[in-house]
Amino acid sequence: MNRLSTCFVAAPLLLVAGACAEPSAHPLRLMDAAAAAGRAYTGEMQQSTTIERTEGDIQMERDLRFRFRVIEGKAEGTDRVNIVLALDSLRAALSTPHGRQVYDTRTMARAVALAYGRTGGRPDYSASPEAEDFTRALSGPPPLSLVLDRMFPVLPDSAVRVGDTWDRAWTETGVEAMTVATRRVRAQFRLAGIAEQDGARIAHIEIVVRKTPDERAPADTAAGTLEARGAVVMGADDGVVREADYEEVITGSGMFPGGRTPFRQTTRYRIAQAGSTGAGS
């Protein structure tokens, strides 16, 4: 762990203050499946892409909004959790110079299972046979998983103090211009604060993500640079996510009709609790 020398830490929604005595260490736990069951969330992705052309830039806008619930879950030891989500509504839109396409399903009531671990990265998704709509949504452009992935941060193996950082590199999936692409990224996580809220200890984890070069890939396939910043607010003792917010910027080049063209893309991901519906309340 890296230790940042601070006696006072301020973070969005959270304020942690104290004397310069050595602060106590806090264990950060994976999501308690029983505590999460019944909680409802909203998720969204908003993306703006500018494709640079000599005859004039091309602008594309993507918007994905959905609502889901944690309907059941169980832990596999201390490092892995299985949960089942139910998708209640979904709306996706894509705007290009050729017009606007909208996919809107208000009531789907489909379920998908996923498993994730302490080391983060992309969760493993597996849908039940009757969940074909959700499966298509997970794999179509843009997939729901791009938003859901941001809900599960990497957690340290040992207790950390406010200001401590930890790193990890992995391969993630994201939308780059017209395609869903995989990319190698490196992330730094920082415990920005711990505070009491409604009788619970709440942890605020800041995240900085960068795309790392893939030396094995041909030079003409590199999309360019990726910089992302965000935060996850979660229960320090039960691991239940309250909200997650990220913004990433990609600057590079991609294959479009007419050849490789520079583009710049800004994407914001957000997940927030929308209330609870039973077991998790």
Secondary structure, DSSP 8 states (H G I E B T S, - for coil): -B----SEEEETTEEEE--SS----B------HHHHTTEEEEEEEEEEEEE--TT--EEEEEEEEEEEEEEEEEEETTTEEEEEEEEEEEEEEEEETTEEEEEEES---EEEEEEEETT-SS-EEEE-TT-HHHHHHHHSSS-THHHHGGG-----SS-B-TT-EEEEEEEEEEEETTEEEEEEEEEEEEEEEEEEETTEEEEEEEEEEEE---TTS-GGG--EEEEEEEEEEEETTT--EEEEEEEEEEEEEEEETTEEEEEEEEEEEEEEEEEE-STT-
